[in-house]
Amino acid sequence: MSKPACPMCEMDDVLDHADRWECVTCGHEWPREAEPVEAAGARVVKDAYGTVLADGDSVTLIKDLKLKGSSQVIKGGTKAKGIRLGDGDHEISCKIDGSAIGLKACFVKKA
């Protein structure tokens, strides 16, 4: 296990105690934390039917969606090509009719 950098001064010279880390340079102490489990794999995004989505896929809306902050509605069956997956509440970024839109994966199916 490699030693972390100090969160205060960002120096790499830290002491390894049983329950905490201590920076030799500035004296800051912080608790030890478990190693992050991000190495297990990237986030998997699935459509409404359980199909795994990837960057560049095409998706189709399964129901009419009202655009937030607008009176417009995107009709079910509208296709979005070349999606990008991201983190957050709306996993899918795409363009529909020239407008950039964020979609939740539960409202689309892979085309």
Stockholm file with secondary structure:
# STOCKHOLM 1.0

chainA/1-111         MSKPACPMCEMDDVLDHADRWECVTCGHEWPREAEPVEAAGARVVKDAYGTVLADGDSVTLIKDLKLKGSSQVIKGGTKAKGIRLGDGDHEISCKIDGSAIGLKACFVKKA
#=GR chainA/1-111 SS CCCCCCTTTCCSCEEECSSEEEETTTCCEEECCCCCCGGGCCCCCBCTTSCBCCTTCCEEESSCEECTTSSCEECTTCEECSCEECSSSCCEEEEETTEEEEECGGGEEEC
#=GC SS_cons         CCCCCCTTTCCSCEEECSSEEEETTTCCEEECCCCCCGGGCCCCCBCTTSCBCCTTCCEEESSCEECTTSSCEECTTCEECSCEECSSSCCEEEEETTEEEEECGGGEEEC
//
